[in-house]
Amino acid sequence: MPFYPPYTTTVVGAYSVPRWYEAMDRLVALGQLAEGDFQDAQLRATQGAILEQEIAGIDVITGGEMHRRRHNRHAPPNAMLNHFWQKIPSFQGETRPKPITQYDPNVFHPAAICRGPIPDAIDLGLVDEFRTVSSFARKPVKITMTGPHLLAAVAHDEFYNDTASMMGDFAKLLHQNLKRLAEAGCKHIQLDEPYFTVASDEEVTLAVDAINSVIEGLPDDVHVMMHICQGNYAVGPDYDGQIGHRYFDQGRYKADLVCKIECDGYLIEHDMTPHYKDFLGSKQLAVGAIDVQSPNVETGELVVERIMAHEWLAPEQTLITSTCGFNHLPRHIALRKLRAMTEAKALLSGSHKQTSHP
């Protein structure tokens, strides 16, 4: 099991989405700009995301998932779901609204409809993403991928009529793509599963088995992390679903089942950390001490306070991250929050050295 150094900083995946994405998408639809123009803009946004993570001092970075979206509505699922569904022939075509939260019956996700089998040979674009981001990055690059449970649970199933069977085929597809990603030289992989709290224990148990089959056989030097959150959605006049809290926090938080995933560690919301005390074992925990739902920028000291509140968590097991992606935050706020993570790392590392070497 590979270990990151204590207090390594990393992002969950998404970075601040420019407000002009949606306007530019409309110009493409009107024929005033070409599709290639939008793709060029996505590349430039990716370069900006890489640069800002690096100048903030983040240790393990992503490309901000900037190429996975054309707007910021119901994000992250549009980037987490539709971006990948549309690459699979049996999911292509129309979408149908699907309720995604008990908090607001008027909030729906544009869910794809599965009308056929899921082949395992489809290229989901992860290798190309890794190569593109790596060509600009000077820091280690992490590639994120939606897990088999969310991909299956939110889709309309008109073929399998069984979530477990669909998850199993998604797992085979993801396994092949992660295998190719590792072969391309990627050493940092993250799977995202935000829908466990609302799902039943039985369904999550099946999901854990599927995820273990996804990561089985990956090289020992590849860091495999799980991002487990509860849907950190934006609020405010520019975003649909103006709820102000997590979408998927109704139900039992299943850390006991999550920790049966044979990965190297987890990225979680900081207030969920106590759930892992009896189950984490020797794995690492990236504490989401930066709140992406709050426009207020944390100080390094506040980040330290949120992490140190969990005295049972050993320094060598502690990593620093945010509660979820930065996609809905303005760029200048996202950058300052990244810097707070780096400041916290410096404070914690100094304290750790003083404790270890009196």
Backbone torsions as a table, in degrees:
resi	resn	phi	psi	omega
1	MET	NA	116.1	178.8
2	PRO	-73.8	143.7	-180.0
3	PHE	-118.1	138.2	168.8
4	TYR	-79.9	153.6	173.5
5	PRO	-61.1	153.5	179.6
6	PRO	-53.1	137.9	174.9
7	TYR	65.5	24.1	171.5
8	THR	-56.3	137.4	178.4
9	THR	-101.2	140.6	176.7
10	THR	-153.4	159.9	177.1
11	VAL	-98.6	162.7	177.4
12	VAL	-75.3	-32.6	177.9
13	GLY	159.1	-69.8	-173.4
14	ALA	-75.0	144.9	174.0
15	TYR	-116.0	172.8	-175.0
16	SER	-52.4	121.8	-179.3
17	VAL	-87.5	126.0	-179.9
18	PRO	-60.1	142.6	179.7
19	ARG	-64.9	-23.7	-178.0
20	TRP	-80.7	-3.8	176.6
21	TYR	-54.9	-50.5	-174.7
22	GLU	-67.1	-39.4	177.9
23	ALA	-65.7	-40.1	179.5
24	MET	-66.9	-37.1	177.4
25	ASP	-61.2	-39.0	177.1
26	ARG	-64.7	-38.2	178.6
27	LEU	-65.1	-36.0	175.7
28	VAL	-65.0	-43.8	179.5
29	ALA	-62.1	-32.6	179.8
30	LEU	-82.7	-6.2	179.6
31	GLY	83.0	9.1	-180.0
32	GLN	-84.1	-18.5	171.8
33	LEU	-133.3	154.0	178.9
34	ALA	-88.3	159.1	177.1
35	GLU	-57.8	-36.3	178.5
36	GLY	-61.9	-30.0	177.0
37	ASP	-65.2	-40.7	179.1
38	PHE	-67.8	-40.6	178.5
39	GLN	-62.6	-37.2	176.5
40	ASP	-64.3	-40.9	178.3
41	ALA	-64.0	-39.6	177.8
42	GLN	-62.3	-39.9	178.5
43	LEU	-64.2	-42.7	180.0
44	ARG	-66.2	-36.0	175.9
45	ALA	-66.1	-36.5	175.8
46	THR	-62.2	-45.0	178.4
47	GLN	-60.3	-40.9	178.5
48	GLY	-64.6	-40.0	179.1
49	ALA	-63.7	-42.1	178.2
50	ILE	-61.9	-48.9	-177.9
51	LEU	-58.4	-45.5	-174.7
52	GLU	-71.0	-34.9	174.7
53	GLN	-64.0	-40.5	-177.9
54	GLU	-70.7	-41.6	-178.9
55	ILE	-71.8	-22.1	175.0
56	ALA	-78.3	-13.3	177.2
57	GLY	90.3	17.5	179.3
58	ILE	-67.2	139.4	-173.0
59	ASP	-80.5	-45.7	-178.9
60	VAL	-122.3	118.4	-169.3
61	ILE	-114.7	170.6	171.8
62	THR	-126.0	179.3	173.3
63	GLY	-87.9	10.8	178.7
64	GLY	77.6	0.9	-178.3
65	GLU	56.2	28.9	-173.3
66	MET	-68.3	-27.3	-178.7
67	HIS	-82.9	-6.2	-175.5
68	ARG	-89.4	-2.9	-176.6
69	ARG	-137.9	156.9	177.0
70	ARG	-118.9	-5.1	178.3
71	HIS	-162.0	-173.5	-175.2
72	ASN	-124.3	25.6	178.3
73	ARG	-82.1	139.7	-177.6
74	HIS	42.8	43.1	176.8
75	ALA	-92.6	143.6	12.1
76	PRO	-84.6	-8.4	-172.7
77	PRO	-57.7	-32.0	178.5
78	ASN	-62.1	-35.7	176.7
79	ALA	-80.2	-30.7	-177.9
80	MET	-81.9	-28.2	-172.1
81	LEU	-114.2	-67.3	-172.7
82	ASN	-61.4	-34.7	178.4
83	HIS	-57.0	-38.6	-178.8
84	PHE	-89.7	-38.8	177.9
85	TRP	-54.1	-42.5	-173.0
86	GLN	-68.9	-11.6	176.5
87	LYS	-83.9	-10.4	-176.4
88	ILE	-103.9	118.2	-175.2
89	PRO	-51.6	-39.4	-176.6
90	SER	-72.8	-5.8	177.7
91	PHE	-110.7	-5.7	-175.0
92	GLN	-74.5	155.6	179.6
93	GLY	110.4	-148.7	-174.7
94	GLU	-65.5	157.9	170.7
95	THR	-118.1	160.5	175.9
96	ARG	-129.2	141.0	179.0
97	PRO	-59.8	142.1	176.3
98	LYS	-138.0	125.1	177.7
99	PRO	-59.1	139.7	-177.7
100	ILE	-125.0	-2.9	179.8
101	THR	-150.7	142.8	176.6
102	GLN	-75.9	-12.9	-177.5
103	TYR	-71.3	-33.9	-174.6
104	ASP	-144.1	107.9	-178.4
105	PRO	-67.9	-9.9	-179.9
106	ASN	-93.0	1.0	178.6
107	VAL	-98.9	121.9	-177.0
108	PHE	-128.6	155.7	170.2
109	HIS	-106.9	138.5	176.5
110	PRO	-74.3	84.7	-170.8
111	ALA	-85.0	138.4	176.2
112	ALA	-72.5	161.6	-178.8
113	ILE	-113.1	120.8	178.3
114	CYS	-85.0	118.2	-178.3
115	ARG	-120.5	11.8	-179.2
116	GLY	-167.8	-179.8	-177.7
117	PRO	-68.7	158.9	178.1
118	ILE	-102.3	105.7	179.1
119	PRO	-70.3	153.1	-178.7
120	ASP	-95.3	1.4	-175.5
121	ALA	-97.6	-0.7	-176.8
122	ILE	-70.6	136.0	177.7
123	ASP	-85.8	117.4	-179.2
124	LEU	-87.5	1.6	174.7
125	GLY	86.6	8.8	-175.5
126	LEU	-70.2	-37.3	179.7
127	VAL	-66.5	-44.1	177.8
128	ASP	-61.1	-40.8	178.3
129	GLU	-62.0	-45.4	179.7
130	PHE	-60.4	-44.4	-178.4
131	ARG	-67.2	-39.5	179.4
132	THR	-64.8	-50.1	-178.5
133	VAL	-64.2	-42.4	-178.5
134	SER	-64.0	-28.3	-178.9
135	SER	-68.6	-20.3	178.7
136	PHE	-108.1	-22.6	-171.2
137	ALA	-85.2	149.6	172.6
138	ARG	-109.8	-9.8	177.6
139	LYS	-102.6	161.9	175.6
140	PRO	-57.9	139.7	-174.7
141	VAL	-106.5	130.7	175.6
142	LYS	-106.8	138.5	174.8
143	ILE	-110.3	129.7	179.8
144	THR	-101.5	151.4	179.9
145	MET	-149.7	136.0	176.4
146	THR	-63.9	138.0	-179.0
147	GLY	-77.4	165.9	-175.6
148	PRO	-65.8	-26.9	-178.6
149	HIS	-69.5	-50.5	-179.0
150	LEU	-63.6	-41.6	179.5
151	LEU	-57.8	-36.9	-178.4
152	ALA	-86.4	-40.9	-170.8
153	ALA	-68.0	-31.7	-175.9
154	VAL	-91.5	-17.9	-179.9
155	ALA	-73.0	156.2	168.7
156	HIS	-86.0	121.0	-174.7
157	ASP	-101.6	107.6	176.8
158	GLU	-115.2	15.2	-179.9
159	PHE	-124.4	-57.6	-176.4
160	TYR	-76.0	-39.2	-173.5
161	ASN	54.4	32.9	-178.3
162	ASP	-163.9	112.3	-176.5
163	THR	-60.4	-39.0	-178.3
164	ALA	-62.7	-41.3	179.7
165	SER	-66.6	-40.4	177.9
166	MET	-65.5	-42.1	177.0
167	MET	-59.4	-39.9	-179.5
168	GLY	-61.2	-42.1	179.2
169	ASP	-73.3	-35.6	173.0
170	PHE	-61.2	-39.1	-179.8
171	ALA	-61.7	-40.7	177.9
172	LYS	-63.8	-40.9	178.3
173	LEU	-64.0	-45.7	-179.4
174	LEU	-66.0	-38.5	179.5
175	HIS	-58.7	-45.6	-179.9
176	GLN	-64.1	-39.9	-179.2
177	ASN	-70.1	-39.3	177.9
178	LEU	-70.2	-33.3	176.0
179	LYS	-61.6	-45.2	177.8
180	ARG	-66.3	-35.0	179.1
181	LEU	-63.8	-44.3	177.4
182	ALA	-63.7	-40.1	178.5
183	GLU	-63.5	-27.8	178.7
184	ALA	-79.1	-6.2	175.9
185	GLY	107.1	4.7	179.4
186	CYS	-73.3	127.4	-178.2
187	LYS	-108.8	0.0	-174.9
188	HIS	-136.4	111.2	-176.0
189	ILE	-127.3	139.6	178.7
190	GLN	-131.6	132.6	172.2
191	LEU	-105.5	140.5	-175.8
192	ASP	-112.4	126.0	176.4
193	GLU	-137.5	94.3	-178.8
194	PRO	-94.0	2.1	-167.2
195	TYR	-110.3	14.2	-174.9
196	PHE	-72.0	-35.3	-174.0
197	THR	-63.1	-40.2	-177.6
198	VAL	-81.8	-16.4	-179.3
199	ALA	-80.8	161.2	178.7
200	SER	-74.9	160.0	175.6
201	ASP	-57.6	-41.0	-179.3
202	GLU	-62.1	-43.7	-179.0
203	GLU	-66.4	-40.8	179.6
204	VAL	-68.2	-36.4	175.9
205	THR	-59.5	-43.1	176.6
206	LEU	-65.6	-37.3	178.5
207	ALA	-64.8	-40.0	177.9
208	VAL	-60.0	-43.4	177.7
209	ASP	-61.8	-41.7	179.7
210	ALA	-64.3	-43.0	-179.6
211	ILE	-64.8	-40.6	177.7
212	ASN	-61.8	-33.4	176.5
213	SER	-72.9	-26.8	176.7
214	VAL	-65.5	-45.2	-171.8
215	ILE	-94.9	-5.5	179.9
216	GLU	-59.6	132.2	174.7
217	GLY	86.3	-0.8	176.2
218	LEU	-68.5	149.9	-177.4
219	PRO	-56.8	148.8	-176.2
220	ASP	-64.3	-22.5	-177.5
221	ASP	-91.1	6.9	176.7
222	VAL	-93.3	124.1	175.0
223	HIS	-77.1	122.1	176.7
224	VAL	-117.2	115.6	-178.5
225	MET	-117.4	151.2	175.3
226	MET	-110.5	128.7	171.9
227	HIS	-96.7	115.1	179.7
228	ILE	-115.6	108.8	176.9
229	CYS	-131.8	-174.1	-175.9
230	GLN	-126.0	29.7	176.3
231	GLY	79.5	82.3	179.1
232	ASN	-93.1	91.9	-174.6
233	TYR	-95.8	153.1	177.9
234	ALA	-71.2	159.0	174.0
235	VAL	-129.3	162.4	177.4
236	GLY	119.6	173.5	-171.8
237	PRO	-67.8	-18.3	-176.8
238	ASP	-90.0	-0.8	-173.3
239	TYR	-130.5	139.8	176.1
240	ASP	-77.6	158.8	-177.3
241	GLY	71.1	54.3	-175.0
242	GLN	-77.6	83.2	-170.2
243	ILE	-103.9	-46.0	176.2
244	GLY	91.8	7.4	174.9
245	HIS	-152.2	-178.2	-178.1
246	ARG	-71.7	137.9	-178.7
247	TYR	-70.2	-36.8	-165.3
248	PHE	-114.8	40.6	-175.8
249	ASP	-104.5	15.7	177.4
250	GLN	-98.1	116.2	-176.9
251	GLY	133.9	-177.0	-179.0
252	ARG	-83.5	130.0	175.1
253	TYR	-78.1	117.9	-164.4
254	LYS	-102.5	55.9	179.8
255	ALA	-60.4	-31.4	179.5
256	ASP	-62.4	-35.7	178.1
257	LEU	-82.3	-40.5	179.1
258	VAL	-55.7	-40.4	-175.6
259	CYS	-75.0	0.4	171.5
260	LYS	-87.5	-4.7	173.7
261	ILE	-72.8	129.5	-173.5
262	GLU	-86.1	55.7	178.4
263	CYS	-105.4	-171.8	-177.4
264	ASP	-96.3	-15.6	-179.9
265	GLY	172.8	-176.2	-172.7
266	TYR	-135.8	148.8	170.4
267	LEU	-111.4	124.0	-172.6
268	ILE	-140.3	168.8	171.2
269	GLU	-71.7	141.9	-172.1
270	HIS	-60.8	-33.3	-177.4
271	ASP	-77.8	-6.5	175.3
272	MET	-92.3	-4.3	-177.0
273	THR	-54.2	-41.4	-178.2
274	PRO	-57.9	-26.9	-179.9
275	HIS	-62.1	-21.4	-173.0
276	TYR	-94.6	-4.8	-172.7
277	LYS	-55.5	-42.6	-175.0
278	ASP	-93.9	0.2	-172.1
279	PHE	-127.8	-14.5	-172.0
280	LEU	-66.2	-34.4	-176.4
281	GLY	65.0	-133.9	-177.9
282	SER	-96.5	5.5	-179.2
283	LYS	-72.0	166.2	178.7
284	GLN	-96.3	155.5	-177.9
285	LEU	-131.4	118.0	174.4
286	ALA	-88.4	109.0	-175.3
287	VAL	-83.2	119.8	-179.9
288	GLY	-78.4	79.2	-173.9
289	ALA	-91.0	-0.8	172.8
290	ILE	-104.7	123.1	-176.5
291	ASP	-90.8	109.0	-176.9
292	VAL	-76.7	-11.6	176.5
293	GLN	-85.1	-11.8	-178.7
294	SER	-102.6	130.2	176.1
295	PRO	-76.1	-10.4	178.4
296	ASN	-74.8	133.0	-177.9
297	VAL	-86.9	124.4	179.0
298	GLU	-69.4	151.3	168.5
299	THR	-85.0	161.6	174.0
300	GLY	-59.3	-35.8	-179.9
301	GLU	-64.4	-38.8	179.1
302	LEU	-67.6	-38.8	177.1
303	VAL	-61.8	-43.2	177.7
304	VAL	-60.9	-43.6	-179.2
305	GLU	-60.4	-42.1	-179.9
306	ARG	-66.5	-33.3	179.9
307	ILE	-78.4	-45.1	-176.3
308	MET	-70.3	-13.0	176.7
309	ALA	-62.1	-19.7	-178.1
310	HIS	-104.7	79.4	-171.8
311	GLU	-64.1	-23.2	-178.2
312	TRP	-73.0	-18.1	-175.2
313	LEU	-84.0	115.6	-176.2
314	ALA	-69.7	147.4	179.2
315	PRO	-54.0	-41.1	-177.7
316	GLU	-69.0	-10.9	177.2
317	GLN	-102.3	-3.4	-170.3
318	THR	-100.3	125.5	172.5
319	LEU	-118.6	166.0	-176.0
320	ILE	-122.1	130.0	178.5
321	THR	-151.2	-166.0	177.8
322	SER	-111.0	170.2	-178.6
323	THR	-67.0	-30.5	179.6
324	CYS	-164.2	-162.4	-178.5
325	GLY	-75.4	159.8	-178.3
326	PHE	-91.9	10.8	-167.3
327	ASN	-57.3	-33.7	-175.0
328	HIS	-94.6	0.0	179.2
329	LEU	-91.5	144.2	173.6
330	PRO	-57.6	149.1	-173.9
331	ARG	-57.9	-43.6	-175.7
332	HIS	-67.0	-30.5	177.1
333	ILE	-75.1	-42.8	178.5
334	ALA	-58.2	-43.2	-179.6
335	LEU	-63.0	-42.7	-180.0
336	ARG	-67.3	-34.0	176.4
337	LYS	-67.7	-38.3	175.2
338	LEU	-59.9	-43.4	-179.3
339	ARG	-64.5	-32.9	177.4
340	ALA	-64.3	-35.5	176.4
341	MET	-62.7	-43.6	-179.7
342	THR	-66.9	-39.2	177.0
343	GLU	-62.0	-41.9	178.9
344	ALA	-62.8	-39.8	178.7
345	LYS	-60.3	-43.5	179.9
346	ALA	-62.8	-42.6	179.3
347	LEU	-64.9	-45.5	-178.5
348	LEU	-69.4	-38.4	-179.7
349	SER	-65.6	-39.4	177.5
350	GLY	-65.0	-41.7	178.4
351	SER	-65.5	-39.3	-179.5
352	HIS	-64.9	-40.5	-179.7
353	LYS	-66.3	-39.3	179.2
354	GLN	-65.4	-36.5	179.0
355	THR	-72.3	-37.8	-177.0
356	SER	-78.4	-30.0	-176.1
357	HIS	-130.3	77.2	-178.3
358	PRO	-65.2	NA	NA
